[in-house]
């Protein structure tokens, strides 16, 4: 028997940090004719990848299984891990959509969750990941955002939240969803359930696009000059900060741990971009901030590379931001004229509380 070149299985990923709402939407997408498998035992990294592999292979091997698989991914499954797992089955499966479910009533709380989850990297070292970072990645890498849990949220609050989601991911299609009673259905030989019929087209009409996925975060769109949110609101702002001068690590941390976290400059939700730290002058870093979490990791760019980001290229998204004050505060974190003239040998002696970079830890 000759296998056709068309993918055997269509896969939809459903992500989100609030399990009840995520499961409800997953059932709605699955409808009465799709397999629904929960990826709940996994944490981060390879464990999630392996469980998704197992789910796809189980459906592919079963001749009576549906040809559409909805994967209800656990709260700590990261989008890049899930997408990578599905794309590893190109000869057997086609990734149709990445749907993130957010709980409107708890969204801002989830974006400030300072709890960490852990997993082991390839070297056996423990890696800590903030739940707030997973939440914002779920939003930033979705092609569809389903907004649920709106009880107690006013129309005015909802308008701000929808604009915030659109600023964090300008390419995503946002849908308001209502709870729907579901009816479990078993697929023969497969651990799966299904619910009331809801066509997938209700969530997105265009299929998954890898290029759109990799450039969908709002901060990347802003750096690329393509930040055009579908929904806007006067209280929600995304701004860009540029400076050729390196950052003083002590002043940078003091700025985020002080006036930014205290809300003195408005409610800063997300900061991300390329950053040059004076104490690590030879390499460009990627700066990440969400809630109270701050991280700085090395890129593959040396500062001397042609085409490498020059100095600071940071994007800040938030609510009721004082743009002038934020810009002034960040300028205050860069090196002064006197510090700049002192040179890299002097910069290397500055206090630096960021996690050390190993020579092999590069993106």
ZIDACOR-V561676 format. One record per backbone hydrogen bond with DSSP energy under -0.5 kcal/mol. NH is the residue of the N-H (numbers start at 1). CO is the residue of the C=O. If there is no record, write none. Layout:
BEGIN
<<NH	CO> <NH	CO>>
END
This chain:
BEGIN
<<9	92> <10	67> <11	94> <12	69> <13	97> <14	71> <15	13> <15	99> <19	17> <22	18> <23	19> <24	20> <25	21> <26	22> <27	23> <28	24> <29	25> <30	26> <31	27> <33	30> <34	30> <35	68> <37	70> <39	72> <40	38> <47	44> <48	45> <49	45> <50	46> <51	47> <52	48> <53	49> <54	50> <55	51> <56	52> <57	53> <58	54> <59	55> <60	56> <61	57> <62	58> <62	59> <63	61> <65	62> <69	10> <70	35> <71	12> <71	69> <72	37> <72	70> <73	14> <73	71> <74	39> <77	74> <82	78> <83	79> <84	80> <85	81> <86	82> <87	83> <88	84> <89	86> <90	87> <92	89> <93	89> <94	9> <96	11> <96	94> <97	11> <99	13> <99	97> <100	98> <100	144> <101	15> <102	100> <102	146> <104	102> <104	148> <105	149> <106	103> <107	103> <107	104> <110	106> <111	107> <112	109> <113	110> <114	112> <117	129> <119	127> <121	125> <124	121> <127	119> <129	117> <131	115> <132	113> <134	130> <135	131> <136	132> <137	133> <138	134> <139	135> <140	136> <141	137> <142	139> <143	98> <144	98> <145	173> <146	100> <146	144> <147	145> <147	175> <148	102> <148	146> <153	150> <154	152> <158	154> <159	155> <160	156> <161	157> <162	158> <163	159> <164	160> <165	161> <166	162> <167	163> <168	164> <169	165> <171	216> <172	169> <173	143> <174	172> <175	145> <177	147> <177	175> <187	190> <190	187> <192	190> <193	36> <195	27> <195	31> <202	199> <203	200> <204	200> <208	96> <213	209> <214	210> <215	211> <216	212> <216	213> <218	168> <220	217> <221	217> <222	218> <223	219> <224	220> <225	222> <226	221> <228	226> <236	233> <237	318> <239	316> <241	314> <243	312> <247	276> <248	333> <249	247> <252	248> <253	249> <254	250> <255	251> <256	252> <257	253> <258	254> <260	255> <261	256> <262	258> <263	259> <263	260> <264	259> <265	259> <265	266> <266	263> <267	319> <268	266> <269	267> <269	317> <270	317> <271	289> <272	315> <273	287> <274	313> <275	285> <277	275> <278	247> <280	277> <281	278> <283	280> <284	301> <285	275> <286	297> <287	273> <287	285> <288	295> <289	271> <290	293> <291	269> <293	290> <295	288> <297	286> <299	284> <303	282> <305	302> <308	305> <311	309> <312	243> <313	274> <314	241> <315	272> <316	239> <317	270> <318	237> <319	267> <320	235> <322	265> <323	321> <326	322> <327	323> <328	324> <329	325> <330	326> <331	327> <332	328> <333	330> <334	330> <334	331> <335	246> <340	336> <341	337> <342	338> <343	339> <343	340> <346	343> <347	343> <348	344> <349	346> <350	347> <361	358> <362	360> <363	298>>
END
